[in-house]
Amino acid sequence: MKTSIHSRQAPAAIGPYSQAVEQNGLVFCSGQIALDPASGTIVEGGIEFETRRVLQNLGEVLAAAGLDFVDVVKTTIFMIDLGEFEIVNRIYGEHFGPPFPARSTVQVAALPRKARIEIDAIALKRT
């Protein structure tokens, strides 16, 4: 059975989708951008501040599912400028430890709300 997961500590979905969906012990987290949940606007300060906000939002969605970053098995990072990858990678490494999740990183032409970064995740509930 598919179950929708929602956190009030993360930004509300800006379209017809769930923040996350759980089915058969897998939790599929929709991509998070650097929206401040209180104001609904992108945080200012560049890629470092955006990356920190994205991971904070993702952490809140994981927590709503009873999970943490250690439970993540796969992420996808979407960036508008791969030239900022070193900064993103450093901050990402502050949240994930060995064994690291599998990961894809791609440069895209644009993201919603003119965000510079978006990260989605798949996590596994431990039995």
PyMOL commands that set and color helices and strands:
alter all, ss='L'
color gray80, all
select helices_A, chain A and resi 47-64+69-71+82-95+112-114
alter helices_A, ss='H'
color red, helices_A
select strands_A, chain A and resi 3-5+20-23+26-32+72-79+102-107+117-124
alter strands_A, ss='S'
color yellow, strands_A
deselect
rebuild
show_as cartoon
